[in-house]
Amino acid sequence: MSVQEFEFNSLCAKFMGWEYIDKDSHPYAYANYGWWKANTYHPEIDAYKNENFIGFNHNLLFHSDWNWIMMIVDEINKKFETEDYYGIMIEIRTDYVTIDYDEFRDKIHFYDKKADGEFRKQSLIQILHNFLKYYYEKN
C-alpha cells in the first residue's frame, strides 16, 4: 500500500467515525489494535470475534474496492444532506467526476470518452481524497 493510499484510507475511516487503536495505547492492545467502530473498543475481547472490529490499516479498501468507495460517498452525502440544504454534490458521469461543496470544487474530465472503469475509479478516489484533506483542514 502506498503512502497516498494509506492516507486516503485513514481519512475515510476517520470520516466514517471509526477510531484507530494504537498497539501501545492499552496493555491488551498489542493483539487488538487497528480500526474499530467508534466507542466500541474492548481490549479483552479477541478482535476477530468482535463485530465492531473493522481491521488493520492493510485491511481497509477505500483505495481499491468500489463497494468501499461507495460506502464513503454515501457517508459524505448522508453527513451533509439536510431537509433545507443539499450540502454536497458528487457526480460520476461518463465524461467526468466532480465534487462540489461550498467553496470546494474539484473536477476531473475524461477527455478520452473510452476511459476504462479503473481510470474513472482512480479519478473518483483522487477527488474524494482532495475533498477529505480539505474538510479536515477546515474542521
C-alpha positions as a printed NumPy array, in Angstrom:
array([[  0.   ,   0.   ,   0.   ],
       [  1.405,   3.383,  -0.988],
       [  1.645,   6.357,   1.372],
       [ -1.13 ,   8.099,  -0.556],
       [ -3.398,   5.036,  -0.31 ],
       [ -2.652,   4.746,   3.409],
       [ -3.516,   8.424,   3.94 ],
       [ -6.732,   8.135,   1.915],
       [ -7.832,   5.006,   3.801],
       [ -7.133,   6.703,   7.138],
       [ -9.092,   9.844,   6.153],
       [-12.028,   7.719,   5.009],
       [-12.014,   5.616,   8.175],
       [-11.92 ,   8.749,  10.312],
       [-14.81 ,  10.238,   8.317],
       [-16.78 ,   7.016,   8.823],
       [-16.451,   7.65 ,  12.556],
       [-14.077,   4.781,  13.157],
       [-11.228,   5.109,  15.627],
       [ -7.724,   3.772,  15.397],
       [ -6.398,   1.986,  18.473],
       [ -2.623,   2.051,  18.567],
       [ -0.963,  -1.132,  19.788],
       [  0.808,   0.823,  22.541],
       [ -2.346,   2.535,  23.833],
       [ -3.547,  -0.178,  26.198],
       [ -1.985,  -3.22 ,  27.87 ],
       [ -4.048,  -5.616,  25.75 ],
       [ -3.96 ,  -3.571,  22.549],
       [ -0.92 ,  -5.376,  21.161],
       [ -3.326,  -8.081,  19.977],
       [ -6.392,  -5.932,  19.252],
       [ -5.044,  -2.758,  17.674],
       [ -6.5  ,  -1.396,  14.438],
       [ -9.697,   0.326,  13.275],
       [-12.816,  -0.017,  15.42 ],
       [-16.313,   1.404,  15.237],
       [-16.34 ,   4.478,  17.474],
       [-16.513,   3.893,  21.222],
       [-16.61 ,   0.101,  20.917],
       [-13.037,  -0.93 ,  21.668],
       [-12.875,  -3.849,  24.102],
       [ -9.253,  -4.851,  24.663],
       [-10.1  ,  -8.072,  26.477],
       [-12.152,  -9.454,  23.56 ],
       [-10.407, -11.046,  20.606],
       [-10.681,  -8.548,  17.741],
       [-11.538, -11.22 ,  15.21 ],
       [-14.526, -12.318,  17.298],
       [-15.806,  -8.765,  17.781],
       [-18.277,  -7.379,  15.241],
       [-17.092,  -3.841,  15.991],
       [-13.562,  -4.546,  14.771],
       [-13.056,  -3.176,  11.249],
       [ -9.5  ,  -4.275,  10.581],
       [ -5.908,  -3.22 ,  10.348],
       [ -4.65 ,  -0.494,   8.012],
       [ -3.854,  -3.053,   5.339],
       [ -7.463,  -4.349,   5.55 ],
       [ -9.022,  -1.017,   4.556],
       [-10.025,  -0.97 ,   0.901],
       [-11.24 ,   2.575,   0.245],
       [ -8.375,   2.942,  -2.241],
       [ -9.376,  -0.011,  -4.419],
       [-12.829,  -1.534,  -3.901],
       [-15.958,   0.032,  -5.458],
       [-18.126,  -1.097,  -2.522],
       [-15.848,   0.684,  -0.056],
       [-15.65 ,   3.761,  -2.283],
       [-19.447,   3.927,  -2.476],
       [-19.615,   3.5  ,   1.31 ],
       [-17.611,   6.73 ,   1.76 ],
       [-19.622,   8.513,  -0.96 ],
       [-22.839,   7.547,   0.871],
       [-21.408,   8.667,   4.222],
       [-20.376,  12.046,   2.776],
       [-23.832,  12.553,   1.26 ],
       [-25.542,  11.489,   4.49 ],
       [-23.44 ,  13.864,   6.589],
       [-24.186,  16.955,   4.521],
       [-27.715,  16.358,   3.285],
       [-30.472,  18.004,   5.317],
       [-34.077,  18.965,   4.574],
       [-33.074,  22.564,   3.931],
       [-29.723,  22.083,   2.292],
       [-28.262,  19.556,  -0.078],
       [-24.774,  20.467,   1.051],
       [-22.656,  18.438,  -1.325],
       [-22.806,  17.168,  -4.862],
       [-20.81 ,  14.187,  -6.023],
       [-21.312,  13.322,  -9.68 ],
       [-19.949,  10.34 , -11.559],
       [-20.609,  10.811, -15.265],
       [-19.453,   9.217, -18.473],
       [-17.094,  12.123, -19.186],
       [-16.152,  13.458, -15.721],
       [-16.331,  13.058, -11.948],
       [-16.855,  16.076,  -9.747],
       [-17.437,  17.101,  -6.16 ],
       [-18.957,  20.427,  -5.189],
       [-19.15 ,  21.589,  -1.57 ],
       [-19.474,  25.266,  -0.61 ],
       [-16.185,  26.832,  -1.715],
       [-14.564,  23.485,  -2.567],
       [-14.884,  22.374,  -6.182],
       [-12.911,  19.68 ,  -7.928],
       [-13.467,  18.049, -11.293],
       [-11.607,  15.532, -13.415],
       [-12.617,  15.303, -17.073],
       [-12.21 ,  12.192, -19.165],
       [-11.129,  13.662, -22.458],
       [-10.912,  10.164, -23.846],
       [-14.548,   9.029, -23.836],
       [-13.275,   5.452, -23.839],
       [-11.696,   5.825, -20.412],
       [-11.977,   2.491, -18.651],
       [-13.618,   1.83 , -15.3  ],
       [-10.296,   1.71 , -13.459],
       [ -9.395,   5.212, -14.636],
       [-12.818,   6.509, -13.548],
       [-12.442,   4.795, -10.182],
       [ -8.981,   6.29 ,  -9.609],
       [-10.305,   9.731, -10.616],
       [-13.131,   9.469,  -8.081],
       [-10.667,   8.359,  -5.404],
       [ -8.437,  11.363,  -6.169],
       [-11.356,  13.779,  -5.887],
       [-12.555,  12.194,  -2.637],
       [ -9.012,  12.331,  -1.256],
       [ -8.736,  16.04 ,  -2.141],
       [-12.109,  16.726,  -0.527],
       [-11.327,  14.868,   2.706],
       [ -7.987,  16.663,   3.077],
       [ -9.804,  19.985,   2.54 ],
       [-12.553,  19.014,   5.001],
       [-10.106,  18.125,   7.78 ],
       [ -8.021,  21.262,   7.206],
       [-11.189,  23.37 ,   7.657],
       [-12.596,  21.466,  10.646]])
